[in-house]
Amino acid sequence: MCYAFAASAVIGQGNMKFKSSSRLPRIIARAIQATLLGSVGAALVAIASADSVPQNLGNGLGKLVESNLALKSQAKKGQTKTPGAYNGYTTQQAADYASMALTDDLSRLMVRINLTRRDKFQDSIAELQSRIPSLTITSVDKTYRGVGVLDAYVSIDDVPVLAKLSSVRSVILEIKPITQRQLVGGPIVDATVGEVLTRIGTAFDQGVTQHRVDQFNQYYNPSASQDYEGTGMSIACMSDSYNNRTSNTAATDVTNFDLPGSASNPVNTQPVVVLQDYSGTGTDEGRGMAQIMHKMAPKARIGFATAFFGTVGFANNIRALAGLNGFTYPNATQQGFAADVVCDDVSYVDEPYYQDGIIGRGVNDVSAAGVCYFSSAGNNLGINGYVSDVRPVANGSGRTSET
């Protein structure tokens, strides 16, 4: 059994939270500036009284509701001009939160709904579905903290009613996650010059030599003393999307052998199993990860699932990739896929620092089933990570003040 989160990964993700939170002073400053300047938008916000905005909203959802109520109040008075230059919102702060929100094609917000009724999950779901017409549930965890939690899309107009239901403890805006994608300028040359080692596809991935795969893989190096090519293994990755780009599609990568699946692929004819792709705007970072996997373990079966449908969706897709009962997709989609190894390069900015949250519980579940899980430490060393010298203290000395 293997469960791996590098210390730097946990700290890095935590500081991603600080990175996002560092925007809040700027957002607040903008709102104060608007007030001092006598902004019409800021004045309208006062119309939305404290009683109108539920107090159990999180991650800026309250600011979006406040703005929406102010706009609706304005419309009732026959005012048609949109207040302020904030992309249709009454304050810059609301506009900033809106830009960070996960949404669908109907402009509904993705929210995380924390419930209150212990052992009455189905009753809570029934109340939500009967009272909130715009609600579409996307992912559920029936056992989280004994009461359950779910992700859903909902219209901003329905959020106040949703938050005030007896079965709802809180409603949290799902913020767009961050992928640990490092952008570099210009083309990246092959890891080796020419054909020193056997090459799969259009490029020789640097991971092969960086991780010394050629030292124990006879496909790359026939003189290697051992041969680990991924035979019999299933490995999976999670990121934003897999095949969203209209140019250089996954089909092209399969044809070029940069991904497995082609009948003429000399190493692996098993197609990548995609359990769920992201329907929003994605970078296909997941496909890039799959390409690296294919080069490093050429004969392994590869799977992908998006991590961009909220924290509950992320956790459930971790479980689905591992093939855990109750979380797998229909047979035509799952195709019997059950990963031995799962990795991600995703950070949700509101993941808890020092305890297991919704995503961490998903990792714990697959780890308990014998699956190795690895999370990205990020590309933010020196920017969003904590660095300190080790200061050891003698065992049993009680001199913790010296650390």
N, C-alpha and C positions, 0 to 999 in steps of 0.2 A: 504494500500500500504506500502510496506516495502523495503527499499534499504539500505543494511548494508555493509559498509566497515569499519572495526575497524581502528582507527587512526594508530594503530600499524601495521595493514595490509598494509596501504598505505606507511608508512615509511619503513616498512620491505621490501616491494617490491622495493622501491626506493633504499634502501641500497644494495639490491641484484644487482642493477645496479652498485653500487660502487664496490661490490665484484667482478663482472665480469670485470669492468673497471680496477680494481687493477691489473689485469693480463697484462694490456697494457704496463706499465713500464717494466715488465719483458720481454715482447715480443720485445719492442723497444731495450732493453739492449742486447737481443740476436742478433738482427739485427746489432747493432753497433759493437758487439763483432765479428760477422762474417766479417764485413767490415775491422775492424782493423787487423784481421788475414789474410786478403787477400783472403777471401773465393771466390771460383770460382762462387758459386751461387750468392753472392752479386754483383759481378762484372757483371754477366749476366743481373741482373735487370736493370742496366743502359742502356742496349740495348733497353728496352721498354721505349721510350721517353715519356715525359709528354703529348704530343699531342696524343699518342696512347691510353692512359688510360683516359677515360672520368672522369670529375671532379664531376659528380653528382652521384657517387656511395657511399654507406654507409655501416657501420658495418663491415669494412674490405674487402668488395667486391673488392675494387680497388687493394688491395694487391694480391688477387687471380688472377685478370685479369693481373696485372703486371707480376706475376710469369708465367702465361700461355703464355703471349706474348714472354717472354724471352726464354721459352722452345721451342716455335715454331720457333723463330729466330735461335736458336741453331740447330734445326733439319734441317733447310734450308741450313745450312753450312756443313751438313754432319756429324755433331757431334752426336753420339748416346748415349754417356755415360750421365746418369742423374747427373746433377751438385749437389754436396753437399749431405748430409745425412739427408734430410728433408722430408722423405716420398713422394718423387716425386715432391717437390716444391723447388723453388730456395732460399727461405729464411725460417728461423724458424717461422718468423711472419706469413707468408702465410700459413705454415703448421698448426699453432695454430688456425688461423681463419677457415681453412678447417675442423679441428676437431670439431669445434663448430657449423658448418653449418648444416641446415636441408637439406637432400638430398633424392632422390628416388632410385629405383633399377637400373636406368640407369646412376647413378652418376650425374644427373642434380641437380643444386642448386635451393632451394626454395627462391624466392625473392619477396619483396613487391614493387609493381610498383605504384608510385604516378603520377597521370595524370595532364594535364594542361588545357585541353579544357573544359570550363564550358558548361554544358548542351549538351555535345556531346559525351557522354560516349560510345554509340554504335559505333560511328565513330572511336573512339580511339581503341576500341577492334578490329574492323575490320582491322585497320592498323597494330596492333600488330600481329594478326594472319596471315596476308598476308606477312609480312616482316620477321618474326622470325620463321623459320621452326621447331625449337626444342621446342617452347613455348607450355606448357599445362597449361591452367588457372584452378586453383582449387577453388578459392573463390573470390567473388566480393562484393563490397559495392558501389552501383551506386551513392549514394548521399553524400558520405563523402566529407566535405568541398566544396560542390558544383561541384566538378569535378570527384570524384570517386577514388577508390583505389582497387587494386586486389593483390592476391597472385598467384604465378605461378611457375612452374618448368621450368628451362631453362638451356641449355648447356653453360658452361663457355665461349666457343668459340663465342657464339652469344651475350654475354653481351655488348660488346662495341657498336655494331650496335643498340641493343635495347635501350641503354641509350641515343643515339643520335637522336632517333626519335622525330619528332616535338610534338607528343602527350605525351611525357614522361618528367616529371619534375625531377624525381630521381628514382634510383633503389637501394633498400636496401636489404642486405643479411638478411634472417630470421635466427636468432640464435636459437639454441635448447633451449626451455624453461626449467625451473627448477621446479620440484615438491617439495613440502614441506614435503618430506618423511623422517621421523626420523628412522634411522637404530639402532636397539638395538641388543645386543648380547644374544644368548641363547633363549630358549622358554619363552613365556609370560604365566604365570599361569592365571587361571580364576580369575575374579574379586572377586568372593566369593568362599569360601571353600565348596565343596560338592554341594548339590542341595538345598541350603537355599531358593533360588528363582527359579522359573521355568526357564529352559534353552531351547533355540532354537539352534539347530545345534550342532556342536562339541565343542563349547567353549562359555563361558559366557563373552560377551564383556564388557570391563571396562567402556565404555561410558554409559552403562545403570545405573551404580551406581554413576559414576562421575557427571552425569547430573540429578541424582535422578529420572530417568524415572520410577523406581519401586514405587515411591511415588504417581504417578498418572496414573498408568497402571495396570489394574486388571488382565491382563494375567500373569504378573510377580508376582503381589502381590494382591491376591483376597480381601484383607482387605483395599486396597487403597480407599480413599474417592471419587476419580474421576477416569474416565477411558478414557484415550486418547491413542488409539493404532494405530492411523494413518488411520482409516477407512475413505474412501472417499478422501484421499489426494494423490497427485502425487508429488514425490520429485526426484530431479536429481542431479547427480554429474559429475564433469569434471576433468580429469587428463590425464595421458599419454595413457594407454591402459586398456582394459578390459579382453581380453581373448587371449593373445599372448603366454603365457607360455605353453610348451608342457607337463609339469607335473603339477598335481594339477589344472586341468582345471576348467572352469566355470561349466561344466556339473557335475563335482564331487561335487562342492559346492552346486549345486541345489539338487543333490541326498542326500547330508548330511544335508540339510535344512539350511546351512549357507547362502544360497540365496533363495529367493522365486521362485516358478515356478513348483515345483513337484506336481503332482496330489495328492500325499499322504502327502504333507506339511500340518501340523495341523493348520496353521495360515493363509497362503497366497499362493495361487496357481497361482498367476499372474507372468509370467516370466518377468525378467528385459528387458526393451526396450532399445536396443542398436542402436542408430541412426547412429553412425560412430565410428569404432574402428581404432586404429593407426596401420598402416601397417609396421612401422619400428620396431626397437627393443624396447619393452616396458617392464615395471616392473609389469603391471597389478595393479598398484596403484588404478585405478578406481574401480576395483573389490573389493579391500579391503575397499574402501569407501562405496560401495554398501552393503557390509556385515554389516558394522557398522549401516548403515541406516536401514537395515532389522531388526537388533536387537533392535534399539531404537524406530522404528515405524513399528512394525511387519506386520501390515495390509495395509500399504501404497503401492501404485504402484511406482516402481522405474525405473528411466531412466538414461542412460549414453550417453555421446558423448565425443570424444577426444578433447583436446585443443592443440594438437601437430601438426596441419597442418597450422601453421602461425597465425599471429595476426588477419587477416581478417577471416580466418577459425574459430578461437576461438570465435570471436564476433558473427559470423553467427550461430555457434552451440549453443551459449547462447540463441539466438533468436529462434532457432529450438526447443530446449528443452522446451521453454515456449509456443511453438505452435503458434508463430506469423505468420500471413499471409505473404506469399512471401519467407519464409525461411524454411518451413517444408519440410521433405523428402517425397518421394512417400508413398502412403497409406500403402503399405505392410511393409514399414520400420517404419513409424511414428506411425501407429496403434492408431491414435487418441491421442497420448500422449501429454499432456500439463501440465507442472510442475507448482505447486503452490510455490515451493521453489527450488532454484538452488544454488549449492555451487561448488567451485573449490579449488584446492590446487596448483595452477600453477602461476609462475612468468615469464614474458618475460622481459629480462634485459633492453630493451630499451623502456619500458612503460614510459610515461611522469610523472613527479613528481606531479605537481600542476595544472594539467588541464586534461580534459578528452581526451583520445586518442581513437584509433580504438576500443579497447576492452571496454573502459569505455562507449563509445556510445552504445555498445550492452547491457551493464548493464542498462544504462538509459532507453533504449527502453523497456526492460522487466519489469523494476520497474514501468514505466508509465502504464503498462498493469496490474499492481497489483500483480506482482510476487516478492517474497522476494528473495534477492540475497545476498550471503555471500561469502567472499573471505578469504582464509587462511592468518593468521597473520604470519605464518612461525614458524620454530623451531630455530630461530637464535638470540634469545634474548641475549644481551650482546656481540654479535659478529657482527651482521649486522643490528642492530637497534639503534635508537637514544634514549637515556634515559636522562631525566632531571627532576629536581624538579619543581613543579608548583610554579610560582611566580606571584600571583594575584596583579593586579593594580586597585585602586579605579576607579569606573566607571566615565568617563568624566574628569578624572584628567589630561589626556594628557601626563602622565608620562610613555610613552612606552619605554623610554630608560632604565627603571628599569626591564624590562622583560628579 
